[in-house]
Amino acid sequence: MQFPYQSAAKGKYTLKNVRLETGFEYENEEVIGTKTDLFSIEIEDGKIKMIKANDPSSHAIDAKGYLMLPAFRDMHIHLDKTLYGLPWQALSPKRRTVKDMIAYEQEIIPKLLETSVERAEQLISLQQHYGTHFARTHFNIDPTSGLKSLEHLEQALENKKDSFKAELVAFPQHGVYYTETVPLMKEAAQLKSVSLIGGLDPLSIDGSIEKVMDFTVQLALDHHKGIDIHLHEVGESGMKTINYLIDKAIENPALQGKTFVSHAFALAHLSPKETEKIAERLAAGKVGIASSVPFNKTIMPIPTLKKYGVNVLIGNDNVQDYWSTFGSGSMLQKANLIAELYGYATELALSRALQFATQSTLPLDEKGNQQWPKAGDEAAVVLADASCSAEAVSRMSEIKGLMHNGNLFLRN
């Protein structure tokens, strides 16, 4: 997909006929609807400068009554190795384990690198089509690709810098010790562009939880990075890894709020009591969970995690690649799937589900008080063809405009 918008404004300008949520409608103390009104919004220097009464006769850019929402953020994706942009191919039944996939990657990466800049840009454009302006993307660090995946991804992001931004996770997809990846991880950790140190199933891939986690934690501490590890392992090894990482975060306050476990499928196999106990520990260590909301026989305990204050991030993960046939690139679809899975069907619950696309920012608080946007907020918004947040989530409404760092792009 090519970039689906046209540049409409940069720098200092005003939007008119912008629909904002102003409160909830109640009946017998229950939320039955969402109130909105039209406003004019002044943008300057990448910020929302002022929100004022609408002036439909002004010469401002016309938002046509579309609903303004916080722009979406994808907090777990692999922009560096998508098949998007290549001829269609479904998932192969021949490769069943992570180690099978590692062997396959070692075979195909050299060829894929030839077009990885272009394909990363196409995948970013797909995400932007659905209103995403920011992503946390993992990139391969392995002996086959060296630092090439990072270099190509950085080029794609540079080409997209006016409309998209990402934070980068150095991801040892082929293991830390299973392949000779330690020197490459140390090299990547020194780079300013890398924000987090990744990891992968320490016991099943590298044969040791402690050795791999100690290396990962120390690397993050030495270079003032965060941590975001992939953990597909379930049962004892999965829970031991999660608890080990929580212990390390508690021991090292510098890691708190910067440490995440992606997938963490082990949490989906616990009893309710066990789930509450680990949720309490995750919250105590300020260790977050990054989930792609898997539906393949695995239902994550997202409501319990949220109840205990665990930072739950959502992402698309693999979008149409050789790891997964699925993945639309839409964060609004992720919010919709979560709402359907956990029964968030009322006006209030659907409006709250928008947080899984925006990563916590909501226009109204629980009581219906307007809390976004405010003067000084980052000018990162979408214009949705919806009457309110609840409708946008339920109907996965079309995105008509995207604003990143004050740069406005409107649908072609």
C-alpha positions as CSV (number, residue, x, y, z in Angstrom):
1,M,0.0,0.0,0.0
2,Q,1.2,3.5,-0.8
3,F,0.8,6.3,1.7
4,P,-3.0,6.8,1.8
5,Y,-3.1,10.5,2.6
6,Q,-2.1,13.9,1.1
7,S,-0.3,16.5,3.1
8,A,-2.8,19.2,4.1
9,A,-1.0,21.4,6.6
10,K,2.2,21.8,8.7
11,G,3.4,24.3,11.3
12,K,0.8,26.8,12.4
13,Y,-2.9,26.4,11.3
14,T,-6.4,25.9,12.5
15,L,-9.0,23.2,12.0
16,K,-12.7,23.9,12.1
17,N,-15.8,21.6,12.5
18,V,-13.8,19.2,14.6
19,R,-16.0,16.9,16.6
20,L,-15.0,16.3,20.2
21,E,-16.6,14.2,22.9
22,T,-17.8,16.4,25.8
23,G,-19.5,14.0,28.2
24,F,-21.8,11.0,28.6
25,E,-25.6,10.9,28.4
26,Y,-27.2,9.1,31.4
27,E,-30.5,7.3,32.1
28,N,-31.0,6.1,35.6
29,E,-27.3,6.8,36.3
30,E,-26.3,4.5,33.5
31,V,-24.4,5.7,30.4
32,I,-26.5,5.4,27.3
33,G,-24.7,7.7,24.9
34,T,-21.9,10.1,24.3
35,K,-22.3,13.9,23.9
36,T,-20.2,15.7,21.3
37,D,-19.9,19.2,19.9
38,L,-18.0,20.9,17.1
39,F,-14.9,23.0,17.9
40,S,-12.0,24.9,16.3
41,I,-8.5,23.6,17.1
42,E,-5.3,25.6,16.7
43,I,-2.1,23.7,16.0
44,E,1.4,25.2,16.4
45,D,4.9,23.7,16.8
46,G,3.7,20.1,16.9
47,K,1.3,20.9,19.8
48,I,-2.4,21.6,20.3
49,K,-2.2,25.3,21.1
50,M,-5.9,26.1,21.7
51,I,-9.3,24.6,21.7
52,K,-12.0,27.2,21.1
53,A,-15.6,27.6,20.0
54,N,-16.3,26.5,16.5
55,D,-16.2,29.1,13.7
56,P,-17.7,27.4,10.6
57,S,-17.3,30.6,8.5
58,S,-13.5,30.9,9.1
59,H,-10.9,30.1,6.4
60,A,-9.6,27.2,8.6
61,I,-9.1,23.7,7.3
62,D,-12.5,21.9,7.4
63,A,-12.6,18.7,9.5
64,K,-16.1,18.1,8.2
65,G,-17.5,17.0,11.5
66,Y,-15.2,14.0,11.8
67,L,-14.5,12.8,15.3
68,M,-11.0,13.7,16.6
69,L,-9.3,10.9,18.6
70,P,-5.8,10.4,19.9
71,A,-3.7,8.8,17.1
72,F,-3.1,5.1,17.5
73,R,0.1,3.4,18.8
74,D,1.1,-0.1,17.9
75,M,3.3,-1.4,20.8
76,H,4.5,-4.7,19.4
77,I,5.2,-5.2,15.7
78,H,8.1,-6.4,13.4
79,L,8.4,-3.8,10.7
80,D,11.7,-5.3,9.5
81,K,10.5,-8.7,8.2
82,T,7.1,-8.5,6.8
83,L,6.0,-10.2,3.6
84,Y,3.6,-7.4,3.0
85,G,4.2,-6.1,-0.5
86,L,5.3,-9.5,-1.9
87,P,3.0,-12.1,-3.5
88,W,0.6,-13.7,-1.1
89,Q,1.6,-16.8,0.8
90,A,-0.1,-18.5,3.7
91,L,1.6,-20.1,6.7
92,S,3.5,-23.2,5.9
93,P,2.6,-26.4,7.8
94,K,6.2,-27.6,7.6
95,R,7.6,-25.3,10.2
96,R,6.1,-26.1,13.6
97,T,8.6,-24.9,16.2
98,V,10.5,-21.7,16.9
99,K,13.7,-23.5,16.1
100,D,12.2,-24.5,12.7
101,M,11.5,-20.9,12.1
102,I,15.0,-19.8,13.0
103,A,16.4,-22.3,10.5
104,Y,14.0,-20.9,7.9
105,E,15.0,-17.3,8.6
106,Q,18.7,-18.2,8.3
107,E,17.8,-19.4,4.8
108,I,15.6,-16.5,3.5
109,I,16.9,-13.4,5.3
110,P,19.7,-12.6,2.8
111,K,17.1,-12.4,0.0
112,L,14.5,-10.5,2.0
113,L,17.0,-7.9,3.0
114,E,17.2,-6.8,-0.6
115,T,13.8,-5.3,-0.4
116,S,13.3,-4.8,3.3
117,V,13.4,-0.9,3.2
118,E,10.6,-0.8,0.6
119,R,8.5,-3.4,2.4
120,A,8.9,-1.8,5.8
121,E,7.6,1.5,4.3
122,Q,4.6,-0.3,2.8
123,L,3.8,-1.9,6.1
124,I,4.1,1.5,7.8
125,S,1.7,3.0,5.2
126,L,-0.8,0.2,6.0
127,Q,-0.7,1.1,9.6
128,Q,-1.1,4.7,8.8
129,H,-4.1,3.8,6.7
130,Y,-5.7,2.7,9.9
131,G,-4.6,5.7,12.0
132,T,-1.3,4.5,13.6
133,H,1.4,7.1,13.9
134,F,3.8,5.4,16.3
135,A,5.1,1.9,16.9
136,R,7.4,-0.1,19.1
137,T,9.1,-2.3,16.6
138,H,11.4,-5.2,17.2
139,F,14.2,-5.8,14.7
140,N,16.3,-8.9,14.2
141,I,19.8,-9.0,15.6
142,D,21.3,-12.3,14.5
143,P,24.5,-13.6,12.8
144,T,22.7,-14.0,9.5
145,S,21.6,-10.3,9.2
146,G,24.1,-8.7,11.5
147,L,23.0,-5.1,11.9
148,K,21.5,-4.9,8.4
149,S,17.9,-5.3,9.6
150,L,18.4,-2.3,11.8
151,E,20.1,-0.2,9.1
152,H,17.3,-0.9,6.6
153,L,14.6,-0.2,9.2
154,E,16.2,3.0,10.1
155,Q,16.3,4.1,6.5
156,A,12.5,3.3,6.1
157,L,11.8,5.3,9.3
158,E,13.9,8.2,8.0
159,N,11.9,8.2,4.8
160,K,8.7,8.3,6.9
161,K,9.8,10.8,9.6
162,D,7.2,13.5,8.8
163,S,4.3,11.2,9.5
164,F,5.5,8.3,11.6
165,K,7.8,7.5,14.5
166,A,9.1,4.3,16.2
167,E,11.0,3.1,19.2
168,L,13.3,0.2,18.5
169,V,13.9,-3.1,20.3
170,A,17.0,-5.1,19.6
171,F,15.6,-8.6,19.2
172,P,17.8,-11.8,19.3
173,Q,15.4,-13.8,17.1
174,H,17.8,-16.6,16.8
175,G,18.6,-16.8,20.5
176,V,21.4,-15.2,22.5
177,Y,23.6,-18.2,22.8
178,Y,21.8,-20.6,20.4
179,T,23.6,-18.6,17.7
180,E,26.6,-16.3,18.2
181,T,24.5,-13.2,19.0
182,V,26.1,-11.9,22.2
183,P,28.6,-9.6,20.4
184,L,25.9,-8.2,18.1
185,M,23.6,-7.5,21.0
186,K,26.4,-5.7,22.8
187,E,27.0,-3.6,19.7
188,A,23.3,-2.8,19.2
189,A,22.9,-1.8,22.9
190,Q,25.4,1.0,22.4
191,L,23.3,2.7,19.7
192,K,21.2,5.7,20.7
193,S,18.5,4.7,18.3
194,V,17.9,1.5,20.2
195,S,15.5,2.0,23.2
196,L,15.0,-1.6,24.5
197,I,16.8,-4.9,24.8
198,G,14.8,-7.9,23.6
199,G,14.9,-11.6,24.2
200,L,13.3,-14.9,23.2
201,D,12.2,-18.0,25.2
202,P,15.4,-18.4,27.3
203,L,15.0,-22.0,28.4
204,S,13.7,-23.6,25.2
205,I,16.0,-21.7,22.9
206,D,19.2,-21.1,24.9
207,G,18.8,-23.7,27.6
208,S,18.9,-21.4,30.6
209,I,16.6,-18.8,32.1
210,E,19.1,-17.3,34.5
211,K,22.0,-17.0,32.1
212,V,20.0,-15.3,29.4
213,M,18.0,-13.1,31.7
214,D,21.1,-12.0,33.6
215,F,22.8,-11.1,30.4
216,T,19.7,-9.2,29.1
217,V,19.2,-7.3,32.4
218,Q,22.8,-6.3,32.7
219,L,23.0,-5.1,29.1
220,A,19.9,-3.0,29.7
221,L,21.3,-1.5,32.9
222,D,24.8,-0.9,31.4
223,H,23.3,1.1,28.5
224,H,20.2,2.7,30.2
225,K,17.8,0.8,28.1
226,G,14.4,-0.8,28.7
227,I,13.6,-4.5,28.3
228,D,11.0,-6.2,26.1
229,I,11.3,-10.0,25.8
230,H,9.3,-12.4,23.7
231,L,8.0,-15.3,25.9
232,H,6.0,-18.0,24.3
233,E,6.8,-20.6,26.9
234,V,4.0,-21.7,29.2
235,G,3.9,-23.7,32.4
236,E,6.7,-23.8,34.9
237,S,9.4,-22.3,32.6
238,G,7.2,-19.5,31.4
239,M,6.2,-18.5,34.9
240,K,9.7,-18.8,36.2
241,T,11.0,-16.5,33.6
242,I,8.2,-13.9,34.3
243,N,8.9,-14.1,38.1
244,Y,12.7,-13.9,37.5
245,L,12.3,-10.7,35.5
246,I,9.9,-9.2,38.1
247,D,12.6,-9.9,40.8
248,K,15.2,-8.2,38.7
249,A,13.0,-5.1,38.2
250,I,12.3,-4.9,42.0
251,E,16.0,-5.2,42.6
252,N,16.8,-2.5,40.0
253,P,14.5,0.5,40.2
254,A,16.0,1.8,36.9
255,L,14.1,-1.0,35.1
256,Q,10.8,-0.3,36.6
257,G,8.3,1.0,34.1
258,K,10.7,0.1,31.3
259,T,10.4,-3.7,31.5
260,F,7.9,-5.7,29.5
261,V,7.1,-9.3,28.7
262,S,5.6,-9.7,25.2
263,H,3.1,-12.4,24.7
264,A,3.5,-14.0,28.1
265,F,1.2,-16.9,27.1
266,A,1.9,-18.6,30.5
267,L,-0.5,-16.1,32.1
268,A,-3.4,-17.6,30.1
269,H,-3.0,-21.0,31.8
270,L,-3.3,-20.0,35.4
271,S,-6.2,-20.3,37.8
272,P,-8.0,-17.1,38.8
273,K,-6.2,-17.0,42.1
274,E,-2.8,-17.5,40.5
275,T,-3.6,-14.8,37.9
276,E,-4.4,-12.3,40.6
277,K,-1.2,-13.1,42.5
278,I,1.0,-12.7,39.4
279,A,-0.9,-9.5,38.4
280,E,-0.1,-8.1,41.8
281,R,3.6,-8.9,41.5
282,L,3.8,-7.4,38.0
283,A,2.2,-4.2,39.2
284,A,4.6,-4.1,42.2
285,G,7.6,-4.5,39.9
286,K,6.1,-2.1,37.3
287,V,6.6,-4.8,34.7
288,G,4.3,-4.5,31.8
289,I,2.7,-7.0,29.4
290,A,2.8,-6.4,25.6
291,S,0.1,-8.6,24.0
292,S,-0.9,-9.2,20.4
293,V,-4.3,-10.4,21.7
294,P,-3.9,-14.0,20.4
295,F,-7.1,-15.9,19.7
296,N,-5.5,-19.3,18.8
297,K,-6.7,-21.2,21.9
298,T,-5.1,-18.6,24.1
299,I,-7.2,-15.9,26.0
300,M,-5.0,-13.5,27.9
301,P,-6.3,-12.3,31.4
302,I,-6.2,-8.7,30.3
303,P,-9.1,-7.5,32.5
304,T,-7.4,-8.9,35.6
305,L,-4.1,-7.4,34.7
306,K,-5.7,-4.0,34.2
307,K,-7.6,-4.4,37.5
308,Y,-4.3,-4.6,39.4
309,G,-2.8,-1.7,37.5
310,V,-0.5,-3.6,35.2
311,N,0.6,-1.6,32.1
312,V,-0.9,-3.6,29.2
313,L,0.3,-2.7,25.8
314,I,-1.3,-4.0,22.6
315,G,0.2,-4.5,19.1
316,N,-0.3,-6.3,15.8
317,D,2.9,-8.4,16.1
318,N,3.4,-10.1,12.7
319,V,1.4,-8.6,9.8
320,Q,1.2,-11.1,7.0
321,D,4.6,-12.7,7.2
322,Y,6.1,-16.2,7.5
323,W,5.3,-16.3,11.3
324,S,1.6,-15.6,10.9
325,T,-0.9,-15.5,8.1
326,F,-3.0,-13.0,10.0
327,G,-2.6,-9.4,11.1
328,S,-4.4,-6.4,9.5
329,G,-2.2,-3.6,10.8
330,S,-5.3,-2.0,12.4
331,M,-5.1,-1.0,16.1
332,L,-8.8,-0.1,16.0
333,Q,-9.5,-3.7,15.0
334,K,-7.4,-4.9,18.1
335,A,-9.6,-2.7,20.3
336,N,-12.7,-4.2,18.6
337,L,-11.5,-7.8,19.1
338,I,-10.7,-7.1,22.8
339,A,-14.2,-5.6,23.3
340,E,-15.8,-8.6,21.7
341,L,-13.7,-11.1,23.5
342,Y,-14.2,-9.7,27.0
343,G,-17.8,-8.5,26.6
344,Y,-17.2,-4.8,26.5
345,A,-20.5,-4.1,24.7
346,T,-22.0,-1.1,26.5
347,E,-21.5,2.5,25.5
348,L,-19.2,3.1,28.5
349,A,-17.2,-0.2,28.1
350,L,-16.7,0.3,24.3
351,S,-15.5,3.9,25.0
352,R,-13.0,2.5,27.5
353,A,-11.8,-0.1,24.9
354,L,-10.4,2.6,22.7
355,Q,-7.5,2.8,25.2
356,F,-6.1,-0.4,23.6
357,A,-5.6,1.4,20.3
358,T,-4.3,4.7,21.8
359,Q,-2.4,3.0,24.7
360,S,-4.3,4.6,27.6
361,T,-5.3,8.1,26.3
362,L,-9.1,8.6,26.2
363,P,-11.2,11.7,25.5
364,L,-13.4,11.2,28.5
365,D,-12.6,9.9,32.0
366,E,-14.8,7.3,33.7
367,K,-17.2,10.0,34.9
368,G,-17.5,11.6,31.5
369,N,-15.2,14.6,32.2
370,Q,-13.4,15.8,29.1
371,Q,-9.6,15.0,29.6
372,W,-8.4,15.1,26.0
373,P,-7.5,17.1,24.1
374,K,-6.0,20.0,26.1
375,A,-3.8,22.9,25.2
376,G,-0.2,21.7,25.2
377,D,-1.0,18.1,24.2
378,E,1.0,16.5,21.4
379,A,-0.6,17.1,18.1
380,A,-1.0,13.5,17.2
381,V,-4.6,12.7,16.3
382,V,-6.9,10.9,13.9
383,L,-10.1,12.1,12.3
384,A,-12.6,9.2,12.3
385,D,-15.9,8.9,10.5
386,A,-17.7,8.1,13.7
387,S,-20.1,9.9,16.2
388,C,-18.1,8.8,19.3
389,S,-15.4,6.5,20.6
390,A,-17.8,3.7,21.2
391,E,-19.0,3.6,17.6
392,A,-15.4,3.9,16.3
393,V,-14.4,0.7,18.3
394,S,-17.6,-1.2,17.5
395,R,-17.7,-0.4,13.8
396,M,-13.9,0.0,13.2
397,S,-14.7,3.3,11.6
398,E,-12.8,4.6,8.7
399,I,-9.9,7.0,9.4
400,K,-10.2,10.2,7.3
401,G,-7.2,12.1,8.6
402,L,-3.9,11.5,10.5
403,M,-1.8,14.1,12.3
404,H,1.7,13.4,13.5
405,N,3.8,16.0,15.3
406,G,1.4,18.7,14.0
407,N,1.7,17.5,10.4
408,L,-1.8,17.0,9.0
409,F,-2.5,14.4,6.3
410,L,-6.0,13.9,4.9
411,R,-7.5,11.0,3.0
412,N,-6.8,11.1,-0.8
